[in-house]
């Protein structure tokens, strides 16, 4: 029992030490963090005249992509994002597979880059990768991947209240994770946050958006692509947050495991003493 307890203590020590260093994250909020997040603009409209490039290099407006009776999922991202955007896309792919509705038939998805340096060739490469994960063969007919210049991008992100900022000294952007539901006319009807989307929530949001009904945000869990470490004066990838959560879960599991071992050992001793 002593050997087991010692091993568990050593494991706990290894887990606790790095988590103590991570615990210093987010103890301060720099000015840069204030330019992130989302200011919901429920009931407002996106600029339908905003021009973007398709994966074929053709010019189109957002209004030209909308179709009568079909609600829209609007997905701000940038294609070379090292972490969060890919997780959001994976979450969307999973929920698209779960939905009975098909993109292009009953609804539309518009993913657009917030990085004006990305062009249609970048969007084309990543769109093929994303769509290849779908079992739906005609998803490319209803899922558009766009790029544009800064003025057009800014007009859209401002209309939906999506705030982001470029991280100094890097080519990365600090931003949050969310998708925006639109009516067939381009009215903002709901925001869904995070990197996983429940089929029931998305289905209901699409139904409401199809009718132009503005819904309420019931759950708002903002996730950021980068968090600030005041000790090193740098922005730390979101992966560290996952590591902290994993470490906490491991601590809890090991604590329960140790408690069970202690109870079992105590029971054996009591049984032995009673028998003698």
URUR-V11630 format. One record per run of one state. SS is the DSSP state (hx for helix, st for strand, lp for the rest). FROM is the first residue (numbers start at 1). TO is the last residue. If there is no record, write none. Layout:
SS FROM TO
SS FROM TO
This chain:
lp 1 1
hx 2 22
lp 23 30
hx 31 34
lp 35 36
st 37 38
lp 39 44
st 45 45
lp 46 50
st 51 53
lp 54 58
st 59 61
hx 62 65
lp 66 70
st 71 77
lp 78 83
hx 84 98
lp 99 102
st 103 103
lp 104 106
st 107 113
lp 114 119
hx 120 131
lp 132 138
hx 139 141
lp 142 142
st 143 147
lp 148 149
hx 150 160
lp 161 161
st 162 163
lp 164 164
st 165 166
lp 167 172
st 173 174
lp 175 175
st 176 176
lp 177 177
st 178 182
lp 183 186
st 187 193
lp 194 198
hx 199 210
lp 211 223
st 224 224
lp 225 225
st 226 229
lp 230 233
st 234 237
lp 238 238
hx 239 275
lp 276 276
